[in-house]
Amino acid sequence: MEEPRAVPAEEVVEFTVIVSGSGVQARITREALEDHFGAGASPESWVRAYVANAARIHRAVEGLVQGGVARPVIVRTAHF
């Protein structure tokens, strides 16, 4: 599985989650990382916040996939 990576131009962290045996491309917004996981302004802090909270973020992705959202899945602050 790929390492998470920050995409500063889009203010997201990209990552892959395994849902029902398949890889799902997903992104979490900077806003969600700052609002719910204590990320700072730097892209490096977004990745650190993602890594430290990956289990909770992955559960949000799983719920969105099960709800039928389009892909790539974008996790926003309202999803927490």
Contact map, one row per residue, 1 for C-alpha under 8 A:
11100000000000010000000000000000000000000000000000000000000000000000000000000000
11110000000000110000000000000000000000000000000000000000000000000000000000000000
11111000000000100000000000000000000000000000000000000000000000000000000000000000
01111100000011110000000000000000000000000000001000100000000000000000000000000000
00111110000011100000000000000000000000000000001000000000000000000000000000000000
00011111001111000000000000000000000000000011011000000000000000000000000000000000
00001111111111000000000000000000000000000010000000000000000000000000000000000000
00000111111100000000000000000000000000000010000000000000000000000000000000000000
00000011111000000000000000000000000000000000000000000000000000000000000000000000
00000011111100000000000000000000000000000000000000000000000000000000000000000000
00000111111110000000000000001100000000000010000000000000000000000000000000000000
00000111011111000000000000111100000000000000010000000000000000000000000000000000
00011110001111100000000000111100000000000000011001000000000000000000000000000000
00011110000111110000000011110000000000000000000000000000000000000000000000000000
01111000000011111000000011100000000000000000000000000000000000000000000000000000
11010000000001111100001111000000000000000000000000000000000000000000000000000000
00000000000000111110001111000000000000000000000000000000010010000000000000000000
00000000000000011111111100000000000000000000000000000000000000000000000000000000
00000000000000001111111100000000000000000000000000000000000001001000000000000000
00000000000000000111110000000000000000000000000000000000000000000000000000000000
00000000000000000111111000000000000000000000000000000000000000000000000000000000
00000000000000000111111100000000000000000000000000000000000000000000000000000000
00000000000000011110111110000000000000000000000000000000000000000000000000000000
00000000000000011110011111000000000000000000000000000000000000000000001110000000
00000000000001111000001111100000000000000000000000000000000000000000001110000000
00000000000001111000000111110000000000000000000000000000000010000000001111100000
00000000000111100000000011111000000000000000000000000000000000000000000111100000
00000000000111000000000001111101100000000000000000000000000000000000000001110000
00000000001110000000000000111111100000000000000000000000000000000000000001111000
00000000001110000000000000011111110000100000010000000000000000000000000000000000
00000000000000000000000000001111111000000000000000000000000000000000000000011000
00000000000000000000000000011111111110000000000000000000000000000000000000111100
00000000000000000000000000011111111111100000010011000000000000000000000000001000
00000000000000000000000000000111111111110000010000000000000000000000000000000000
00000000000000000000000000000011111111100000000000000000000000000000000000001000
00000000000000000000000000000001111111000000000000000000000000000000000000001001
00000000000000000000000000000001111111100000000011001000000000000000000000000000
00000000000000000000000000000000111111110000000010000000000000000000000000000000
00000000000000000000000000000100111011111000110110000000000000000000000000000000
00000000000000000000000000000000010001111100110000000000000000000000000000000000
00000000000000000000000000000000000000111110110000000000000000000000000000000000
00000000000000000000000000000000000000011111110000000000000000000000000000000000
00000111001000000000000000000000000000001111111000000000000000000000000000000000
00000100000000000000000000000000000000000111111100000000000000000000000000000000
00000000000000000000000000000000000000111111111110000000000000000000000000000000
00000100000110000000000000000100110000111111111111000000000000000000000000000000
00011100000010000000000000000000000000000011111111100000000000000000000000000000
00000000000000000000000000000000000000100001111111110000000000000000000000000000
00000000000000000000000000000000100011100000111111111000000000000000000000000000
00000000000010000000000000000000100010000000011111111100100000000000000000000000
00010000000000000000000000000000000000000000001111111100000000000000000000000000
00000000000000000000000000000000000000000000000111111100000000000000000000000000
00000000000000000000000000000000000010000000000011111111100000000000000000000000
00000000000000000000000000000000000000000000000001111111110000000000000000000000
00000000000000000000000000000000000000000000000000001111111000000000000000000000
00000000000000000000000000000000000000000000000000001111111100000000000000000000
00000000000000000000000000000000000000000000000001001111111110000000000000100000
00000000000000001000000000000000000000000000000000000111111111000000000000000000
00000000000000000000000000000000000000000000000000000011111111100000000000000000
00000000000000000000000000000000000000000000000000000001111111110000000000100011
00000000000000001000000001000000000000000000000000000000111111111000000010100000
00000000000000000010000000000000000000000000000000000000011111111100000000000000
00000000000000000000000000000000000000000000000000000000001111111110000000000000
00000000000000000000000000000000000000000000000000000000000111111111100010000000
00000000000000000010000000000000000000000000000000000000000011111111110010000000
00000000000000000000000000000000000000000000000000000000000001111111100000000000
00000000000000000000000000000000000000000000000000000000000000111111100000000000
00000000000000000000000000000000000000000000000000000000000000011111110000000000
00000000000000000000000000000000000000000000000000000000000000011111111010000000
00000000000000000000000000000000000000000000000000000000000000001001111110000000
00000000000000000000000111000000000000000000000000000000000000000000111111000000
00000000000000000000000111100000000000000000000000000000000000000000011111000000
00000000000000000000000111100000000000000000000000000000000010011000111111100000
00000000000000000000000001111000000000000000000000000000000000000000001111110000
00000000000000000000000001111001000000000000000000000000100110000000000011111010
00000000000000000000000000011011000000000000000000000000000000000000000001111111
00000000000000000000000000001011101100000000000000000000000000000000000000111111
00000000000000000000000000000001000000000000000000000000000000000000000000011111
00000000000000000000000000000000000000000000000000000000000100000000000000111111
00000000000000000000000000000000000100000000000000000000000100000000000000011111
